[in-house]
Amino acid sequence: MIRQRRHPAATQRTTRLEAFTDGVFAIAATLLVLDLTTHTLGRVSSEAELWQELWGMGPLFVNFALSFVLLCLLWMIHVQQFEHIARVDSTLVWLNNGRLLFIVLVPFATNLTTEYPDYLAGRLAMPVTFLLAIVFSTLQWAWATRRREVMLPDLTAEDARAYGRGSLSALLIAAAVVVLAPFVGSIAFVLFLLDGPLTRLLRGKGS
C-alpha cells in the first residue's frame, strides 16, 4: 500500500527524485562492464596470444569508456539542474523518467554499436540513445524555467534562460554526433570535448 502524506509540499520535494535518478545512473554505468566480463577470449596458450586477444577487444574497451564518460556527463547535468530545482511537479517527474528510459538503454545501445559497427543501426544506437536522453534533459530544464517562481526560486529569469542556453551545447553536439556517426563511427563522440567551451559561449559572459 502506498503511504499517504498529509502535507501537500511533501510530494514536491526533490530528494526522492534525485535519489531514484542517481540510482538509475549508477546501475546503468555498472551494467556497461557486462560486455567486458561476458566476452570470451578464446583459446589462449601463451602470453603473446593473451595480448593479441586483449588487443582484439579494443572496440569493447573504447565503447565502454565512451558510454561511461557520457553517462557521467549526463549525470553531472542532472546534478547541476537540481542544484537549482527546489520543487517538482508531475510533468517534471515524467520528463525525468523519460530521460531515465534512455539512460537504462545505454548498455544495450553500447552493445549494439560494438557488435554491429558495420550496420547503420549499430552505428546509430549509441548516438541516438544519448541524443534522446539529452532531449529530455533539455525539456526538463525548459519546464522548470517555465515555472521558475516555484521550481527555480534562487534564479532570476535571465539566469534561468542563460542556463537553458548553456544546456543546448550537449544537445547540439549530440545531434552532430548522430549525423557523423554513420560515416566515422564512435570517433564522432570526440565532439563532446567541445561541450565545456560551447556551454560557456552559449551562456554568455555574464553568467
Sine and cosine of phi, psi and omega as CSV:
sin_phi,cos_phi,sin_psi,cos_psi,sin_omega,cos_omega
0.00,0.00,0.72,-0.69,0.01,-1.00
-0.97,0.25,0.79,-0.61,-0.01,-1.00
-0.96,0.30,0.75,-0.66,0.01,-1.00
-1.00,0.00,0.63,-0.78,0.04,-1.00
-0.93,-0.36,0.67,-0.74,-0.08,-1.00
-0.98,0.19,-0.66,0.75,-0.09,-1.00
-0.98,0.19,0.82,-0.57,-0.06,-1.00
-0.89,0.46,-0.48,0.87,-0.02,-1.00
-0.95,0.31,-0.29,0.96,-0.05,-1.00
-0.88,0.47,-0.54,0.84,-0.02,-1.00
-0.99,0.12,-0.08,1.00,-0.06,-1.00
-0.98,-0.22,-0.17,0.99,0.00,-1.00
-0.93,0.35,0.44,-0.90,-0.12,-0.99
-1.00,-0.04,-0.13,0.99,-0.17,-0.99
-0.84,0.55,-0.76,0.65,-0.07,-1.00
-0.94,0.35,-0.60,0.80,0.04,-1.00
-0.90,0.43,-0.67,0.74,0.03,-1.00
-0.90,0.44,-0.67,0.74,-0.01,-1.00
-0.90,0.44,-0.69,0.72,0.02,-1.00
-0.89,0.46,-0.70,0.71,-0.02,-1.00
-0.90,0.43,-0.70,0.71,0.05,-1.00
-0.85,0.53,-0.67,0.74,0.00,-1.00
-0.90,0.44,-0.67,0.75,0.00,-1.00
-0.91,0.42,-0.69,0.73,0.05,-1.00
-0.87,0.50,-0.69,0.72,-0.03,-1.00
-0.90,0.45,-0.68,0.74,0.00,-1.00
-0.91,0.41,-0.69,0.72,0.00,-1.00
-0.87,0.49,-0.69,0.73,0.00,-1.00
-0.90,0.43,-0.62,0.78,0.00,-1.00
-0.93,0.37,-0.64,0.77,-0.03,-1.00
-0.92,0.40,-0.35,0.94,0.02,-1.00
-0.85,0.53,-0.54,0.84,-0.09,-1.00
-0.95,0.31,-0.22,0.98,-0.03,-1.00
-0.87,0.48,-0.57,0.82,0.03,-1.00
-0.87,0.50,-0.54,0.84,0.01,-1.00
-0.98,0.22,-0.67,0.74,-0.09,-1.00
-0.97,0.26,-0.43,0.90,-0.01,-1.00
-1.00,-0.05,-0.09,1.00,0.01,-1.00
-0.96,0.28,0.75,-0.66,0.01,-1.00
-1.00,-0.05,0.80,-0.60,-0.03,-1.00
-0.96,0.27,-0.37,0.93,-0.05,-1.00
1.00,-0.04,-0.22,-0.98,-0.05,-1.00
-0.98,0.19,0.89,-0.46,-0.01,-1.00
-0.86,-0.52,0.82,-0.57,-0.02,-1.00
-0.77,-0.64,0.13,0.99,0.03,-1.00
-0.40,-0.92,0.29,-0.96,0.03,-1.00
-0.86,0.50,-0.66,0.75,-0.03,-1.00
-0.89,0.45,-0.65,0.76,0.01,-1.00
-0.92,0.40,-0.59,0.80,0.03,-1.00
-0.90,0.45,-0.72,0.69,0.03,-1.00
-0.89,0.45,-0.58,0.81,0.03,-1.00
-0.91,0.42,-0.66,0.75,0.03,-1.00
-0.91,0.41,-0.66,0.75,0.03,-1.00
-0.90,0.43,-0.62,0.78,0.06,-1.00
-0.89,0.46,-0.59,0.81,0.03,-1.00
-0.92,0.39,-0.31,0.95,0.05,-1.00
-1.00,0.08,0.13,0.99,-0.04,-1.00
-0.74,0.68,-0.79,0.61,0.01,-1.00
-0.85,0.53,-0.57,0.82,0.04,-1.00
-0.89,0.45,-0.73,0.69,-0.01,-1.00
-0.91,0.41,-0.65,0.76,-0.03,-1.00
-0.90,0.44,-0.76,0.65,-0.03,-1.00
-0.93,0.36,-0.55,0.84,0.10,-0.99
-0.87,0.49,-0.75,0.67,-0.02,-1.00
-0.90,0.43,-0.67,0.74,0.01,-1.00
-0.87,0.50,-0.76,0.65,-0.03,-1.00
-0.90,0.43,-0.63,0.78,0.00,-1.00
-0.90,0.44,-0.71,0.71,-0.01,-1.00
-0.90,0.43,-0.66,0.75,-0.01,-1.00
-0.93,0.35,-0.58,0.81,0.11,-0.99
-0.88,0.47,-0.65,0.76,0.05,-1.00
-0.89,0.46,-0.64,0.77,0.03,-1.00
-0.88,0.47,-0.71,0.71,0.00,-1.00
-0.92,0.39,-0.59,0.81,0.05,-1.00
-0.92,0.40,-0.63,0.78,0.04,-1.00
-0.89,0.45,-0.62,0.79,0.07,-1.00
-0.88,0.47,-0.69,0.72,0.05,-1.00
-0.85,0.53,-0.73,0.69,-0.01,-1.00
-0.88,0.47,-0.71,0.71,-0.01,-1.00
-0.89,0.45,-0.64,0.77,0.03,-1.00
-0.88,0.47,-0.71,0.70,-0.09,-1.00
-0.99,0.13,0.04,1.00,0.25,-0.97
-0.93,0.36,-0.38,0.92,-0.07,-1.00
-0.90,-0.43,-0.47,0.88,-0.02,-1.00
-0.96,0.27,0.90,-0.43,-0.07,-1.00
-0.99,-0.12,-0.46,0.89,-0.01,-1.00
-0.67,-0.74,0.44,-0.90,0.06,-1.00
-0.79,-0.61,0.34,-0.94,0.14,-0.99
-0.78,-0.63,-0.04,-1.00,-0.09,-1.00
-0.89,0.46,-0.58,0.81,0.00,-1.00
-0.90,0.43,-0.72,0.69,0.00,-1.00
-0.91,0.42,-0.61,0.79,0.03,-1.00
-0.88,0.48,-0.69,0.72,-0.03,-1.00
-0.96,0.29,-0.51,0.86,0.12,-0.99
-0.91,0.42,-0.63,0.78,0.06,-1.00
-0.91,0.41,-0.64,0.77,0.05,-1.00
-0.90,0.45,-0.59,0.81,0.06,-1.00
-0.88,0.47,-0.67,0.74,0.07,-1.00
-0.88,0.48,-0.70,0.71,-0.03,-1.00
-0.92,0.40,-0.48,0.88,0.07,-1.00
-0.83,0.56,-0.67,0.74,-0.02,-1.00
-0.99,0.12,-0.43,0.90,0.09,-1.00
-0.89,0.45,-0.69,0.73,-0.02,-1.00
-0.95,0.32,-0.30,0.96,0.05,-1.00
-0.99,0.11,-0.17,0.98,-0.07,-1.00
-0.84,0.54,-0.73,0.69,0.03,-1.00
-0.86,0.52,-0.65,0.76,0.03,-1.00
-0.90,0.43,-0.71,0.71,0.00,-1.00
-0.90,0.43,-0.62,0.78,0.02,-1.00
-0.89,0.45,-0.66,0.75,0.03,-1.00
-0.89,0.45,-0.67,0.74,0.02,-1.00
-0.88,0.47,-0.71,0.71,-0.01,-1.00
-0.89,0.45,-0.59,0.81,-0.01,-1.00
-0.96,0.27,-0.67,0.74,-0.09,-1.00
-0.98,0.18,-0.50,0.87,-0.10,-0.99
-0.77,-0.63,0.84,0.55,-0.04,-1.00
-0.94,0.34,-0.26,0.97,-0.03,-1.00
-1.00,0.07,-0.11,0.99,-0.01,-1.00
-0.94,-0.33,0.53,-0.85,-0.04,-1.00
-0.87,0.50,-0.70,0.72,-0.01,-1.00
-0.88,0.48,-0.61,0.80,0.03,-1.00
-0.91,0.41,-0.68,0.73,-0.02,-1.00
-0.94,0.35,-0.46,0.89,-0.05,-1.00
-1.00,-0.02,-0.23,0.97,-0.11,-0.99
-0.84,0.55,-0.81,0.59,0.00,-1.00
-0.91,0.42,-0.78,0.63,-0.03,-1.00
-0.85,0.52,-0.67,0.74,-0.04,-1.00
-0.93,0.36,-0.63,0.77,0.01,-1.00
-0.88,0.47,-0.72,0.69,0.02,-1.00
-0.93,0.38,-0.61,0.80,0.03,-1.00
-0.87,0.50,-0.72,0.69,-0.04,-1.00
-0.92,0.39,-0.58,0.81,0.08,-1.00
-0.89,0.46,-0.65,0.76,-0.01,-1.00
-0.94,0.33,-0.57,0.82,0.07,-1.00
-0.85,0.52,-0.73,0.68,0.00,-1.00
-0.92,0.40,-0.57,0.82,0.05,-1.00
-0.90,0.44,-0.65,0.76,0.02,-1.00
-0.92,0.40,-0.67,0.74,0.03,-1.00
-0.90,0.44,-0.58,0.81,0.00,-1.00
-0.89,0.45,-0.71,0.71,0.01,-1.00
-0.93,0.38,-0.61,0.79,0.02,-1.00
-0.88,0.48,-0.63,0.77,0.02,-1.00
-0.93,0.38,-0.67,0.75,0.03,-1.00
-0.89,0.45,-0.62,0.78,0.03,-1.00
-0.91,0.41,-0.60,0.80,0.02,-1.00
-0.89,0.46,-0.56,0.83,0.03,-1.00
-0.94,-0.34,0.70,0.71,-0.14,-0.99
-0.83,0.56,-0.67,0.74,-0.07,-1.00
-0.85,0.53,-0.55,0.83,-0.03,-1.00
-1.00,-0.06,-0.71,0.71,-0.15,-0.99
-1.00,-0.01,-0.48,0.87,-0.05,-1.00
-0.81,-0.59,0.86,0.51,-0.13,-0.99
-0.91,0.42,-0.35,0.94,-0.05,-1.00
-1.00,-0.06,0.05,1.00,-0.01,-1.00
-0.91,-0.41,0.62,-0.79,0.15,-0.99
-0.97,0.23,0.23,-0.97,0.01,-1.00
-0.86,0.50,-0.65,0.76,0.00,-1.00
-0.92,0.39,-0.66,0.76,0.03,-1.00
-0.90,0.44,-0.67,0.74,0.01,-1.00
-0.88,0.47,-0.67,0.74,0.02,-1.00
-0.92,0.38,-0.58,0.81,0.02,-1.00
-0.90,0.44,-0.69,0.72,0.07,-1.00
-0.88,0.47,-0.61,0.79,0.04,-1.00
-0.90,0.44,-0.67,0.74,0.04,-1.00
-0.89,0.45,-0.64,0.77,0.02,-1.00
-0.89,0.45,-0.60,0.80,-0.01,-1.00
-0.93,0.37,-0.29,0.96,0.05,-1.00
-0.92,0.38,-0.34,0.94,0.00,-1.00
-0.83,0.55,-0.81,0.59,-0.01,-1.00
-0.88,0.47,-0.60,0.80,-0.01,-1.00
-0.91,0.41,-0.71,0.70,0.00,-1.00
-0.90,0.43,-0.67,0.74,0.00,-1.00
-0.92,0.40,-0.68,0.73,0.01,-1.00
-0.88,0.48,-0.63,0.77,0.03,-1.00
-0.91,0.42,-0.65,0.76,0.03,-1.00
-0.90,0.44,-0.61,0.79,0.03,-1.00
-0.90,0.44,-0.65,0.76,0.04,-1.00
-0.87,0.49,-0.64,0.77,-0.01,-1.00
-0.93,0.38,-0.65,0.76,-0.10,-1.00
-1.00,0.09,-0.46,0.89,-0.10,-0.99
-0.82,0.57,-0.64,0.77,0.02,-1.00
-0.87,0.49,-0.35,0.93,-0.06,-1.00
-0.98,-0.19,-0.59,0.80,-0.07,-1.00
-0.87,-0.50,-0.02,1.00,0.03,-1.00
0.94,0.34,-0.57,-0.82,-0.10,-0.99
-0.92,0.38,-0.24,0.97,0.04,-1.00
-0.86,0.51,-0.46,0.89,-0.03,-1.00
-0.86,0.51,-0.42,0.91,-0.02,-1.00
-0.92,0.39,-0.22,0.97,0.06,-1.00
-0.86,0.51,-0.41,0.91,0.01,-1.00
-0.85,0.53,-0.42,0.91,-0.01,-1.00
-0.92,0.40,-0.21,0.98,0.11,-0.99
-0.91,0.42,-0.33,0.94,0.01,-1.00
-1.00,0.08,-0.03,1.00,-0.12,-0.99
-0.87,0.49,-0.72,0.69,-0.03,-1.00
-0.86,0.51,-0.83,0.56,0.01,-1.00
-0.87,0.49,-0.64,0.77,-0.01,-1.00
-0.93,0.37,-0.60,0.80,0.05,-1.00
-0.87,0.50,-0.73,0.68,0.01,-1.00
-0.90,0.44,-0.61,0.79,0.01,-1.00
-0.91,0.41,-0.69,0.73,-0.04,-1.00
-0.94,0.34,-0.56,0.83,0.01,-1.00
-0.94,0.35,-0.53,0.85,-0.01,-1.00
1.00,-0.09,0.30,-0.95,-0.08,-1.00
-0.91,0.41,-0.49,0.87,-0.11,-0.99
-0.99,0.17,-0.12,0.99,-0.09,-1.00
-0.99,-0.16,0.00,0.00,0.00,0.00
